């Protein structure tokens, strides 16, 4: 039977949220991301705080689901160290996330920079999440 430590999922989800907060902040790629998706500062200011809070909750739940599935895969494979967990996270990204980014670039004509910003954010989540889950 496969076991997943719920605390590893919660901690990795919180860490993922922290990484994403920095990644999409004005310090890193926030301004460029907003420009690429055509969102202005006025659009952000106009959003009601309750709508933003709801979006954060939904995203956090989605992150928990994703990292739970990654945790199941790590448990099923029998990975027990951070390096191998990060490796599994990388391959999950390579097989299940990167191809959709390529599709967005080809079919939706999304700018390459936007695809890279979003895709690498998910890569960081899966690699760091995989490491945390596997070492727990």
N, CA, C and O atoms as a GROMACS GRO file, in nm:
protein
  544
    1UNK      N    1   0.084  -0.119   0.000
    1UNK     CA    2   0.000   0.000   0.000
    1UNK      C    3   0.088   0.124   0.000
    1UNK      O    4   0.193   0.128   0.064
    2UNK      N    5   0.043   0.224  -0.072
    2UNK     CA    6   0.119   0.347  -0.083
    2UNK      C    7   0.071   0.445   0.023
    2UNK      O    8  -0.049   0.461   0.045
    3UNK      N    9   0.166   0.508   0.086
    3UNK     CA   10   0.132   0.607   0.188
    3UNK      C   11   0.192   0.742   0.151
    3UNK      O   12   0.304   0.752   0.100
    4UNK      N   13   0.115   0.844   0.178
    4UNK     CA   14   0.160   0.980   0.152
    4UNK      C   15   0.145   1.057   0.283
    4UNK      O   16   0.038   1.057   0.344
    5UNK      N   17   0.251   1.121   0.326
    5UNK     CA   18   0.247   1.201   0.447
    5UNK      C   19   0.177   1.333   0.416
    5UNK      O   20   0.228   1.414   0.338
    6UNK      N   21   0.063   1.353   0.476
    6UNK     CA   22  -0.017   1.474   0.448
    6UNK      C   23   0.058   1.601   0.483
    6UNK      O   24   0.040   1.705   0.418
    7UNK      N   25   0.143   1.594   0.585
    7UNK     CA   26   0.219   1.714   0.623
    7UNK      C   27   0.319   1.752   0.514
    7UNK      O   28   0.345   1.870   0.494
    8UNK      N   29   0.375   1.653   0.445
    8UNK     CA   30   0.467   1.684   0.336
    8UNK      C   31   0.393   1.755   0.222
    8UNK      O   32   0.449   1.843   0.156
    9UNK      N   33   0.269   1.716   0.200
    9UNK     CA   34   0.188   1.779   0.095
    9UNK      C   35   0.155   1.923   0.135
    9UNK      O   36   0.167   2.015   0.054
   10UNK      N   37   0.114   1.942   0.258
   10UNK     CA   38   0.078   2.077   0.305
   10UNK      C   39   0.200   2.169   0.303
   10UNK      O   40   0.193   2.282   0.255
   11UNK      N   41   0.314   2.120   0.356
   11UNK     CA   42   0.435   2.202   0.359
   11UNK      C   43   0.483   2.234   0.217
   11UNK      O   44   0.518   2.348   0.188
   12UNK      N   45   0.484   2.134   0.130
   12UNK     CA   46   0.529   2.159  -0.007
   12UNK      C   47   0.434   2.255  -0.080
   12UNK      O   48   0.477   2.333  -0.164
   13UNK      N   49   0.305   2.249  -0.048
   13UNK     CA   50   0.209   2.343  -0.108
   13UNK      C   51   0.233   2.485  -0.059
   13UNK      O   52   0.225   2.580  -0.137
   14UNK      N   53   0.262   2.500   0.069
   14UNK     CA   54   0.292   2.633   0.124
   14UNK      C   55   0.421   2.687   0.062
   14UNK      O   56   0.428   2.804   0.024
   15UNK      N   57   0.522   2.602   0.053
   15UNK     CA   58   0.649   2.644  -0.008
   15UNK      C   59   0.626   2.683  -0.154
   15UNK      O   60   0.682   2.782  -0.201
   16UNK      N   61   0.544   2.606  -0.224
   16UNK     CA   62   0.512   2.637  -0.364
   16UNK      C   63   0.446   2.774  -0.374
   16UNK      O   64   0.478   2.853  -0.464
   17UNK      N   65   0.355   2.802  -0.283
   17UNK     CA   66   0.287   2.931  -0.283
   17UNK      C   67   0.387   3.044  -0.260
   17UNK      O   68   0.377   3.150  -0.322
   18UNK      N   69   0.482   3.023  -0.172
   18UNK     CA   70   0.584   3.124  -0.145
   18UNK      C   71   0.672   3.146  -0.268
   18UNK      O   72   0.702   3.260  -0.304
   19UNK      N   73   0.712   3.036  -0.333
   19UNK     CA   74   0.794   3.048  -0.454
   19UNK      C   75   0.717   3.124  -0.562
   19UNK      O   76   0.772   3.214  -0.626
   20UNK      N   77   0.590   3.089  -0.582
   20UNK     CA   78   0.508   3.156  -0.683
   20UNK      C   79   0.488   3.303  -0.650
   20UNK      O   80   0.486   3.387  -0.740
   21UNK      N   81   0.474   3.335  -0.523
   21UNK     CA   82   0.457   3.475  -0.482
   21UNK      C   83   0.579   3.558  -0.521
   21UNK      O   84   0.566   3.672  -0.566
   22UNK      N   85   0.695   3.500  -0.504
   22UNK     CA   86   0.818   3.570  -0.542
   22UNK      C   87   0.831   3.573  -0.694
   22UNK      O   88   0.866   3.676  -0.752
   23UNK      N   89   0.803   3.459  -0.758
   23UNK     CA   90   0.818   3.445  -0.904
   23UNK      C   91   0.733   3.548  -0.979
   23UNK      O   92   0.779   3.610  -1.075
   24UNK      N   93   0.608   3.566  -0.933
   24UNK     CA   94   0.516   3.658  -1.001
   24UNK      C   95   0.512   3.796  -0.937
   24UNK      O   96   0.422   3.875  -0.965
   25UNK      N   97   0.608   3.826  -0.851
   25UNK     CA   98   0.615   3.958  -0.790
   25UNK      C   99   0.686   4.054  -0.885
   25UNK      O  100   0.751   4.011  -0.980
   26UNK      N  101   0.673   4.185  -0.859
   26UNK     CA  102   0.745   4.282  -0.941
   26UNK      C  103   0.897   4.265  -0.937
   26UNK      O  104   0.968   4.310  -1.027
   27UNK      N  105   0.947   4.201  -0.833
   27UNK     CA  106   1.091   4.178  -0.820
   27UNK      C  107   1.142   4.086  -0.929
   27UNK      O  108   1.254   4.102  -0.979
   28UNK      N  109   1.058   3.988  -0.968
   28UNK     CA  110   1.102   3.892  -1.069
   28UNK      C  111   1.026   3.912  -1.200
   28UNK      O  112   1.067   3.994  -1.282
   29UNK      N  113   0.917   3.840  -1.221
   29UNK     CA  114   0.850   3.841  -1.351
   29UNK      C  115   0.709   3.897  -1.349
   29UNK      O  116   0.639   3.891  -1.450
   30UNK      N  117   0.666   3.952  -1.238
   30UNK     CA  118   0.529   4.003  -1.227
   30UNK      C  119   0.493   4.109  -1.328
   30UNK      O  120   0.388   4.101  -1.392
   31UNK      N  121   0.578   4.209  -1.344
   31UNK     CA  122   0.549   4.317  -1.438
   31UNK      C  123   0.546   4.265  -1.582
   31UNK      O  124   0.457   4.301  -1.660
   32UNK      N  125   0.643   4.182  -1.615
   32UNK     CA  126   0.647   4.127  -1.751
   32UNK      C  127   0.527   4.036  -1.777
   32UNK      O  128   0.467   4.041  -1.884
   33UNK      N  129   0.491   3.952  -1.677
   33UNK     CA  130   0.377   3.863  -1.692
   33UNK      C  131   0.249   3.944  -1.714
   33UNK      O  132   0.169   3.912  -1.801
   34UNK      N  133   0.231   4.050  -1.633
   34UNK     CA  134   0.112   4.134  -1.648
   34UNK      C  135   0.106   4.197  -1.787
   34UNK      O  136  -0.001   4.206  -1.847
   35UNK      N  137   0.218   4.239  -1.836
   35UNK     CA  138   0.224   4.297  -1.970
   35UNK      C  139   0.188   4.193  -2.076
   35UNK      O  140   0.114   4.222  -2.170
   36UNK      N  141   0.241   4.073  -2.063
   36UNK     CA  142   0.217   3.967  -2.161
   36UNK      C  143   0.072   3.919  -2.163
   36UNK      O  144   0.020   3.882  -2.269
   37UNK      N  145   0.007   3.920  -2.047
   37UNK     CA  146  -0.135   3.877  -2.042
   37UNK      C  147  -0.229   3.997  -2.052
   37UNK      O  148  -0.351   3.983  -2.043
   38UNK      N  149  -0.170   4.114  -2.070
   38UNK     CA  150  -0.245   4.238  -2.090
   38UNK      C  151  -0.335   4.274  -1.972
   38UNK      O  152  -0.453   4.306  -1.987
   39UNK      N  153  -0.274   4.268  -1.853
   39UNK     CA  154  -0.340   4.312  -1.730
   39UNK      C  155  -0.264   4.435  -1.682
   39UNK      O  156  -0.142   4.434  -1.670
   40UNK      N  157  -0.338   4.541  -1.653
   40UNK     CA  158  -0.275   4.663  -1.605
   40UNK      C  159  -0.281   4.670  -1.453
   40UNK      O  160  -0.354   4.594  -1.388
   41UNK      N  161  -0.204   4.761  -1.398
   41UNK     CA  162  -0.208   4.784  -1.253
   41UNK      C  163  -0.348   4.827  -1.212
   41UNK      O  164  -0.395   4.789  -1.104
   42UNK      N  165  -0.415   4.904  -1.294
   42UNK     CA  166  -0.552   4.948  -1.265
   42UNK      C  167  -0.648   4.829  -1.260
   42UNK      O  168  -0.739   4.826  -1.178
   43UNK      N  169  -0.626   4.728  -1.348
   43UNK     CA  170  -0.708   4.608  -1.344
   43UNK      C  171  -0.692   4.535  -1.211
   43UNK      O  172  -0.789   4.488  -1.152
   44UNK      N  173  -0.568   4.526  -1.165
   44UNK     CA  174  -0.540   4.459  -1.038
   44UNK      C  175  -0.604   4.537  -0.924
   44UNK      O  176  -0.666   4.478  -0.836
   45UNK      N  177  -0.588   4.668  -0.925
   45UNK     CA  178  -0.645   4.752  -0.820
   45UNK      C  179  -0.797   4.744  -0.817
   45UNK      O  180  -0.859   4.756  -0.710
   46UNK      N  181  -0.858   4.725  -0.934
   46UNK     CA  182  -1.004   4.721  -0.942
   46UNK      C  183  -1.063   4.590  -0.892
   46UNK      O  184  -1.183   4.583  -0.863
   47UNK      N  185  -0.981   4.486  -0.882
   47UNK     CA  186  -1.033   4.358  -0.834
   47UNK      C  187  -1.071   4.370  -0.686
   47UNK      O  188  -0.999   4.432  -0.607
   48UNK      N  189  -1.180   4.312  -0.652
   48UNK     CA  190  -1.222   4.314  -0.512
   48UNK      C  191  -1.134   4.216  -0.435
   48UNK      O  192  -1.099   4.110  -0.486
   49UNK      N  193  -1.099   4.252  -0.313
   49UNK     CA  194  -1.010   4.168  -0.233
   49UNK      C  195  -1.070   4.030  -0.209
   49UNK      O  196  -0.996   3.932  -0.199
   50UNK      N  197  -1.202   4.019  -0.198
   50UNK     CA  198  -1.264   3.888  -0.176
   50UNK      C  199  -1.245   3.798  -0.299
   50UNK      O  200  -1.227   3.677  -0.285
   51UNK      N  201  -1.249   3.857  -0.418
   51UNK     CA  202  -1.228   3.779  -0.540
   51UNK      C  203  -1.084   3.728  -0.546
   51UNK      O  204  -1.060   3.613  -0.584
   52UNK      N  205  -0.990   3.811  -0.508
   52UNK     CA  206  -0.850   3.771  -0.507
   52UNK      C  207  -0.829   3.661  -0.404
   52UNK      O  208  -0.760   3.562  -0.431
   53UNK      N  209  -0.887   3.677  -0.286
   53UNK     CA  210  -0.874   3.576  -0.181
   53UNK      C  211  -0.930   3.442  -0.228
   53UNK      O  212  -0.868   3.338  -0.206
   54UNK      N  213  -1.046   3.444  -0.292
   54UNK     CA  214  -1.106   3.322  -0.346
   54UNK      C  215  -1.015   3.258  -0.450
   54UNK      O  216  -1.001   3.136  -0.453
   55UNK      N  217  -0.954   3.338  -0.533
   55UNK     CA  218  -0.861   3.286  -0.634
   55UNK      C  219  -0.742   3.219  -0.568
   55UNK      O  220  -0.698   3.113  -0.613
   56UNK      N  221  -0.689   3.279  -0.462
   56UNK     CA  222  -0.577   3.219  -0.390
   56UNK      C  223  -0.617   3.084  -0.329
   56UNK      O  224  -0.540   2.988  -0.335
   57UNK      N  225  -0.735   3.077  -0.272
   57UNK     CA  226  -0.782   2.952  -0.212
   57UNK      C  227  -0.796   2.843  -0.318
   57UNK      O  228  -0.752   2.730  -0.298
   58UNK      N  229  -0.857   2.877  -0.430
   58UNK     CA  230  -0.874   2.779  -0.538
   58UNK      C  231  -0.738   2.732  -0.589
   58UNK      O  232  -0.718   2.613  -0.612
   59UNK      N  233  -0.646   2.825  -0.607
   59UNK     CA  234  -0.512   2.788  -0.654
   59UNK      C  235  -0.441   2.700  -0.552
   59UNK      O  236  -0.372   2.605  -0.589
   60UNK      N  237  -0.456   2.732  -0.424
   60UNK     CA  238  -0.392   2.652  -0.320
   60UNK      C  239  -0.447   2.510  -0.320
   60UNK      O  240  -0.371   2.414  -0.307
   61UNK      N  241  -0.578   2.495  -0.332
   61UNK     CA  242  -0.639   2.362  -0.338
   61UNK      C  243  -0.589   2.286  -0.462
   61UNK      O  244  -0.558   2.167  -0.454
   62UNK      N  245  -0.580   2.354  -0.575
   62UNK     CA  246  -0.528   2.290  -0.696
   62UNK      C  247  -0.384   2.245  -0.677
   62UNK      O  248  -0.344   2.139  -0.726
   63UNK      N  249  -0.305   2.325  -0.606
   63UNK     CA  250  -0.166   2.289  -0.577
   63UNK      C  251  -0.161   2.166  -0.488
   63UNK      O  252  -0.078   2.077  -0.510
   64UNK      N  253  -0.247   2.160  -0.388
   64UNK     CA  254  -0.253   2.042  -0.300
   64UNK      C  255  -0.287   1.918  -0.381
   64UNK      O  256  -0.226   1.813  -0.361
   65UNK      N  257  -0.382   1.928  -0.472
   65UNK     CA  258  -0.419   1.814  -0.556
   65UNK      C  259  -0.299   1.770  -0.640
   65UNK      O  260  -0.266   1.651  -0.643
   66UNK      N  261  -0.234   1.863  -0.707
   66UNK     CA  262  -0.119   1.829  -0.792
   66UNK      C  263  -0.007   1.763  -0.712
   66UNK      O  264   0.049   1.662  -0.754
   67UNK      N  265   0.024   1.821  -0.598
   67UNK     CA  266   0.134   1.766  -0.517
   67UNK      C  267   0.094   1.635  -0.450
   67UNK      O  268   0.181   1.553  -0.420
   68UNK      N  269  -0.035   1.613  -0.426
   68UNK     CA  270  -0.080   1.484  -0.375
   68UNK      C  271  -0.058   1.374  -0.479
   68UNK      O  272  -0.015   1.264  -0.446
   69UNK      N  273  -0.089   1.405  -0.604
   69UNK     CA  274  -0.067   1.309  -0.712
   69UNK      C  275   0.082   1.283  -0.729
   69UNK      O  276   0.123   1.169  -0.749
   70UNK      N  277   0.163   1.388  -0.721
   70UNK     CA  278   0.307   1.369  -0.726
   70UNK      C  279   0.354   1.284  -0.609
   70UNK      O  280   0.440   1.197  -0.625
   71UNK      N  281   0.297   1.308  -0.490
   71UNK     CA  282   0.330   1.228  -0.373
   71UNK      C  283   0.294   1.081  -0.392
   71UNK      O  284   0.369   0.992  -0.350
   72UNK      N  285   0.181   1.055  -0.453
   72UNK     CA  286   0.141   0.917  -0.482
   72UNK      C  287   0.243   0.852  -0.576
   72UNK      O  288   0.284   0.738  -0.553
   73UNK      N  289   0.285   0.924  -0.680
   73UNK     CA  290   0.384   0.869  -0.774
   73UNK      C  291   0.516   0.842  -0.703
   73UNK      O  292   0.579   0.739  -0.725
   74UNK      N  293   0.558   0.934  -0.619
   74UNK     CA  294   0.684   0.918  -0.544
   74UNK      C  295   0.675   0.796  -0.453
   74UNK      O  296   0.769   0.718  -0.444
   75UNK      N  297   0.562   0.781  -0.386
   75UNK     CA  298   0.542   0.666  -0.298
   75UNK      C  299   0.538   0.535  -0.377
   75UNK      O  300   0.598   0.436  -0.336
   76UNK      N  301   0.469   0.535  -0.490
   76UNK     CA  302   0.456   0.414  -0.572
   76UNK      C  303   0.591   0.369  -0.626
   76UNK      O  304   0.618   0.250  -0.637
   77UNK      N  305   0.675   0.464  -0.660
   77UNK     CA  306   0.807   0.431  -0.714
   77UNK      C  307   0.902   0.390  -0.601
   77UNK      O  308   0.999   0.318  -0.624
   78UNK      N  309   0.874   0.436  -0.481
   78UNK     CA  310   0.958   0.402  -0.367
   78UNK      C  311   1.073   0.498  -0.343
   78UNK      O  312   1.173   0.462  -0.280
   79UNK      N  313   1.060   0.620  -0.392
   79UNK     CA  314   1.163   0.722  -0.374
   79UNK      C  315   1.168   0.764  -0.228
   79UNK      O  316   1.065   0.785  -0.165
   80UNK      N  317   1.290   0.777  -0.175
   80UNK     CA  318   1.302   0.810  -0.033
   80UNK      C  319   1.406   0.918  -0.004
   80UNK      O  320   1.447   0.934   0.111
   81UNK      N  321   1.448   0.992  -0.106
   81UNK     CA  322   1.540   1.101  -0.078
   81UNK      C  323   1.506   1.222  -0.166
   81UNK      O  324   1.440   1.209  -0.269
   82UNK      N  325   1.552   1.337  -0.122
   82UNK     CA  326   1.513   1.464  -0.186
   82UNK      C  327   1.560   1.472  -0.331
   82UNK      O  328   1.486   1.521  -0.417
   83UNK      N  329   1.679   1.425  -0.359
   83UNK     CA  330   1.731   1.432  -0.496
   83UNK      C  331   1.644   1.353  -0.592
   83UNK      O  332   1.609   1.403  -0.700
   84UNK      N  333   1.608   1.232  -0.554
   84UNK     CA  334   1.523   1.150  -0.641
   84UNK      C  335   1.382   1.208  -0.651
   84UNK      O  336   1.318   1.198  -0.756
   85UNK      N  337   1.332   1.266  -0.542
   85UNK     CA  338   1.201   1.331  -0.545
   85UNK      C  339   1.200   1.449  -0.641
   85UNK      O  340   1.104   1.468  -0.716
   86UNK      N  341   1.308   1.528  -0.639
   86UNK     CA  342   1.320   1.641  -0.731
   86UNK      C  343   1.327   1.590  -0.875
   86UNK      O  344   1.269   1.650  -0.966
   87UNK      N  345   1.396   1.479  -0.895
   87UNK     CA  346   1.409   1.417  -1.027
   87UNK      C  347   1.272   1.374  -1.079
   87UNK      O  348   1.240   1.397  -1.196
   88UNK      N  349   1.190   1.312  -0.994
   88UNK     CA  350   1.055   1.272  -1.033
   88UNK      C  351   0.970   1.396  -1.063
   88UNK      O  352   0.892   1.396  -1.159
   89UNK      N  353   0.985   1.501  -0.984
   89UNK     CA  354   0.915   1.626  -1.010
   89UNK      C  355   0.952   1.685  -1.144
   89UNK      O  356   0.866   1.735  -1.217
   90UNK      N  357   1.081   1.679  -1.178
   90UNK     CA  358   1.126   1.728  -1.308
   90UNK      C  359   1.062   1.649  -1.422
   90UNK      O  360   1.015   1.707  -1.519
   91UNK      N  361   1.061   1.518  -1.409
   91UNK     CA  362   1.004   1.436  -1.515
   91UNK      C  363   0.852   1.449  -1.524
   91UNK      O  364   0.795   1.435  -1.632
   92UNK      N  365   0.787   1.475  -1.412
   92UNK     CA  366   0.643   1.503  -1.416
   92UNK      C  367   0.619   1.631  -1.496
   92UNK      O  368   0.527   1.638  -1.578
   93UNK      N  369   0.702   1.732  -1.472
   93UNK     CA  370   0.691   1.857  -1.547
   93UNK      C  371   0.719   1.833  -1.696
   93UNK      O  372   0.645   1.880  -1.782
   94UNK      N  373   0.827   1.761  -1.724
   94UNK     CA  374   0.868   1.737  -1.863
   94UNK      C  375   0.761   1.660  -1.940
   94UNK      O  376   0.738   1.687  -2.058
   95UNK      N  377   0.696   1.566  -1.875
   95UNK     CA  378   0.597   1.483  -1.945
   95UNK      C  379   0.457   1.538  -1.945
   95UNK      O  380   0.380   1.512  -2.038
   96UNK      N  381   0.420   1.614  -1.842
   96UNK     CA  382   0.280   1.655  -1.828
   96UNK      C  383   0.255   1.805  -1.834
   96UNK      O  384   0.140   1.846  -1.854
   97UNK      N  385   0.356   1.886  -1.819
   97UNK     CA  386   0.336   2.032  -1.820
   97UNK      C  387   0.401   2.095  -1.943
   97UNK      O  388   0.336   2.171  -2.016
   98UNK      N  389   0.526   2.066  -1.967
   98UNK     CA  390   0.598   2.127  -2.079
   98UNK      C  391   0.528   2.107  -2.213
   98UNK      O  392   0.522   2.202  -2.292
   99UNK      N  393   0.475   1.988  -2.243
   99UNK     CA  394   0.407   1.972  -2.372
   99UNK      C  395   0.286   2.066  -2.390
   99UNK      O  396   0.259   2.110  -2.501
  100UNK      N  397   0.215   2.094  -2.282
  100UNK     CA  398   0.102   2.187  -2.292
  100UNK      C  399   0.150   2.330  -2.316
  100UNK      O  400   0.083   2.407  -2.384
  101UNK      N  401   0.265   2.365  -2.260
  101UNK     CA  402   0.325   2.495  -2.287
  101UNK      C  403   0.361   2.508  -2.434
  101UNK      O  404   0.342   2.614  -2.495
  102UNK      N  405   0.414   2.400  -2.490
  102UNK     CA  406   0.446   2.400  -2.633
  102UNK      C  407   0.318   2.419  -2.714
  102UNK      O  408   0.316   2.493  -2.813
  103UNK      N  409   0.212   2.352  -2.671
  103UNK     CA  410   0.082   2.367  -2.739
  103UNK      C  411   0.031   2.510  -2.732
  103UNK      O  412  -0.021   2.563  -2.830
  104UNK      N  413   0.045   2.573  -2.615
  104UNK     CA  414   0.003   2.713  -2.602
  104UNK      C  415   0.083   2.802  -2.697
  104UNK      O  416   0.028   2.894  -2.758
  105UNK      N  417   0.211   2.775  -2.708
  105UNK     CA  418   0.296   2.854  -2.796
  105UNK      C  419   0.258   2.835  -2.942
  105UNK      O  420   0.250   2.932  -3.019
  106UNK      N  421   0.233   2.710  -2.981
  106UNK     CA  422   0.203   2.680  -3.121
  106UNK      C  423   0.061   2.720  -3.160
  106UNK      O  424   0.041   2.790  -3.259
  107UNK      N  425  -0.038   2.676  -3.082
  107UNK     CA  426  -0.177   2.689  -3.123
  107UNK      C  427  -0.244   2.817  -3.075
  107UNK      O  428  -0.324   2.875  -3.147
  108UNK      N  429  -0.211   2.861  -2.956
  108UNK     CA  430  -0.271   2.984  -2.905
  108UNK      C  431  -0.189   3.106  -2.939
  108UNK      O  432  -0.232   3.220  -2.920
  109UNK      N  433  -0.071   3.081  -2.991
  109UNK     CA  434   0.023   3.189  -3.026
  109UNK      C  435   0.063   3.271  -2.903
  109UNK      O  436   0.087   3.391  -2.912
  110UNK      N  437   0.069   3.202  -2.787
  110UNK     CA  438   0.115   3.269  -2.666
  110UNK      C  439   0.262   3.308  -2.684
  110UNK      O  440   0.339   3.232  -2.744
  111UNK      N  441   0.300   3.423  -2.634
  111UNK     CA  442   0.441   3.463  -2.646
  111UNK      C  443   0.532   3.362  -2.574
  111UNK      O  444   0.497   3.311  -2.468
  112UNK      N  445   0.646   3.336  -2.633
  112UNK     CA  446   0.740   3.239  -2.575
  112UNK      C  447   0.776   3.278  -2.431
  112UNK      O  448   0.787   3.191  -2.345
  113UNK      N  449   0.795   3.407  -2.405
  113UNK     CA  450   0.830   3.452  -2.270
  113UNK      C  451   0.720   3.417  -2.170
  113UNK      O  452   0.750   3.376  -2.057
  114UNK      N  453   0.594   3.431  -2.210
  114UNK     CA  454   0.483   3.397  -2.121
  114UNK      C  455   0.481   3.247  -2.093
  114UNK      O  456   0.462   3.205  -1.978
  115UNK      N  457   0.499   3.168  -2.196
  115UNK     CA  458   0.503   3.022  -2.179
  115UNK      C  459   0.616   2.984  -2.086
  115UNK      O  460   0.598   2.899  -1.998
  116UNK      N  461   0.732   3.045  -2.103
  116UNK     CA  462   0.846   3.014  -2.016
  116UNK      C  463   0.822   3.057  -1.872
  116UNK      O  464   0.849   2.982  -1.779
  117UNK      N  465   0.770   3.177  -1.853
  117UNK     CA  466   0.744   3.225  -1.717
  117UNK      C  467   0.648   3.130  -1.644
  117UNK      O  468   0.676   3.088  -1.532
  118UNK      N  469   0.538   3.095  -1.707
  118UNK     CA  470   0.439   3.008  -1.643
  118UNK      C  471   0.490   2.865  -1.627
  118UNK      O  472   0.471   2.803  -1.522
  119UNK      N  473   0.555   2.813  -1.729
  119UNK     CA  474   0.602   2.675  -1.725
  119UNK      C  475   0.712   2.654  -1.622
  119UNK      O  476   0.714   2.554  -1.550
  120UNK      N  477   0.805   2.748  -1.616
  120UNK     CA  478   0.915   2.734  -1.520
  120UNK      C  479   0.863   2.748  -1.377
  120UNK      O  480   0.918   2.687  -1.286
  121UNK      N  481   0.760   2.828  -1.358
  121UNK     CA  482   0.699   2.836  -1.225
  121UNK      C  483   0.647   2.700  -1.181
  121UNK      O  484   0.667   2.659  -1.066
  122UNK      N  485   0.581   2.630  -1.271
  122UNK     CA  486   0.531   2.495  -1.239
  122UNK      C  487   0.647   2.399  -1.220
  122UNK      O  488   0.642   2.314  -1.131
  123UNK      N  489   0.751   2.412  -1.300
  123UNK     CA  490   0.871   2.329  -1.284
  123UNK      C  491   0.927   2.343  -1.142
  123UNK      O  492   0.959   2.244  -1.078
  124UNK      N  493   0.940   2.466  -1.096
  124UNK     CA  494   0.992   2.489  -0.960
  124UNK      C  495   0.902   2.424  -0.855
  124UNK      O  496   0.951   2.363  -0.760
  125UNK      N  497   0.771   2.438  -0.872
  125UNK     CA  498   0.677   2.377  -0.779
  125UNK      C  499   0.695   2.226  -0.773
  125UNK      O  500   0.701   2.168  -0.665
  126UNK      N  501   0.705   2.162  -0.888
  126UNK     CA  502   0.714   2.016  -0.891
  126UNK      C  503   0.849   1.965  -0.842
  126UNK      O  504   0.856   1.863  -0.774
  127UNK      N  505   0.956   2.034  -0.876
  127UNK     CA  506   1.090   1.991  -0.833
  127UNK      C  507   1.106   2.009  -0.682
  127UNK      O  508   1.148   1.917  -0.613
  128UNK      N  509   1.072   2.127  -0.633
  128UNK     CA  510   1.085   2.153  -0.488
  128UNK      C  511   0.983   2.068  -0.412
  128UNK      O  512   1.016   2.010  -0.308
  129UNK      N  513   0.860   2.060  -0.462
  129UNK     CA  514   0.758   1.977  -0.398
  129UNK      C  515   0.801   1.831  -0.394
  129UNK      O  516   0.785   1.765  -0.292
  130UNK      N  517   0.854   1.781  -0.505
  130UNK     CA  518   0.901   1.642  -0.508
  130UNK      C  519   1.011   1.616  -0.407
  130UNK      O  520   1.013   1.512  -0.342
  131UNK      N  521   1.102   1.711  -0.394
  131UNK     CA  522   1.211   1.697  -0.296
  131UNK      C  523   1.158   1.693  -0.154
  131UNK      O  524   1.199   1.610  -0.074
  132UNK      N  525   1.067   1.784  -0.123
  132UNK     CA  526   1.010   1.789   0.013
  132UNK      C  527   0.932   1.663   0.043
  132UNK      O  528   0.948   1.604   0.150
  133UNK      N  529   0.846   1.621  -0.050
  133UNK     CA  530   0.762   1.503  -0.027
  133UNK      C  531   0.848   1.378  -0.009
  133UNK      O  532   0.821   1.297   0.079
  134UNK      N  533   0.949   1.364  -0.092
  134UNK     CA  534   1.032   1.242  -0.088
  134UNK      C  535   1.118   1.235   0.040
  134UNK      O  536   1.140   1.127   0.093
  135UNK      N  537   1.164   1.347   0.088
  135UNK     CA  538   1.252   1.343   0.205
  135UNK      C  539   1.177   1.333   0.337
  135UNK      O  540   1.236   1.306   0.441
  136UNK      N  541   1.043   1.356   0.331
  136UNK     CA  542   0.965   1.359   0.456
  136UNK      C  543   0.961   1.224   0.519
  136UNK      O  544   0.900   1.207   0.625
   0.00000   0.00000   0.00000
